[in-house]
Amino acid sequence: MKRSLPTKTVVFRLSSIGDIVLSSPLLRVMRASAGPKARIDFVVKKEYADLVKFSHHLSVVHEF
């Protein structure tokens, strides 16, 4: 039985550059599982937003 993710997901990773960068594989898997129409948001501190801002796996990046 294949399980899919919810159609709306929020990932919180406010700081720690290494953890933000290492979340990329998670985002890729989430997008592949949830599909192109799912909304995947990422919440991050403003100074780290450029690390994820251009990820095509995300719908919206919220700067905190």
C-alpha positions in Angstrom: 0.0 0.0 0.0 1.5 3.3 -1.1 1.2 6.2 1.4 1.2 9.7 0.2 1.9 13.0 2.1 -0.8 15.5 2.9 -1.5 18.1 0.2 -0.3 20.9 2.5 3.0 20.7 4.5 5.1 23.2 6.4 8.8 22.6 7.2 10.3 24.6 10.0 14.1 24.9 10.1 14.9 28.4 11.4 18.7 28.2 11.6 21.8 26.1 11.4 23.1 26.3 7.9 24.1 22.6 7.8 20.6 21.4 8.8 19.0 23.7 6.2 21.2 22.4 3.4 20.7 18.8 4.5 17.0 19.2 4.4 17.2 19.3 0.5 16.8 15.5 0.1 13.8 15.6 2.5 12.2 18.3 0.3 12.9 16.3 -2.9 11.3 13.1 -1.4 8.3 15.1 -0.1 7.7 16.7 -3.5 8.0 13.3 -5.2 5.6 11.7 -2.8 3.0 14.5 -2.5 2.9 15.4 -6.2 3.3 18.7 -8.1 0.0 20.2 -6.9 0.8 19.8 -3.2 1.8 22.9 -1.2 5.1 22.6 0.6 6.2 25.7 2.6 9.5 26.3 4.3 9.9 28.6 7.3 13.4 29.9 7.9 15.2 32.9 9.5 15.6 35.8 7.0 19.4 35.5 6.9 19.2 31.9 5.7 16.4 32.3 3.2 18.7 32.4 0.2 19.7 28.7 0.9 16.2 27.5 0.1 14.5 30.4 -1.8 15.2 29.0 -5.2 14.3 25.3 -4.5 11.9 24.1 -7.1 10.6 21.6 -4.5 9.0 24.4 -2.5 5.9 26.3 -3.0 6.6 29.2 -0.6 9.5 30.3 1.6 8.5 32.2 4.7 11.2 34.4 6.2 11.0 34.7 9.9 
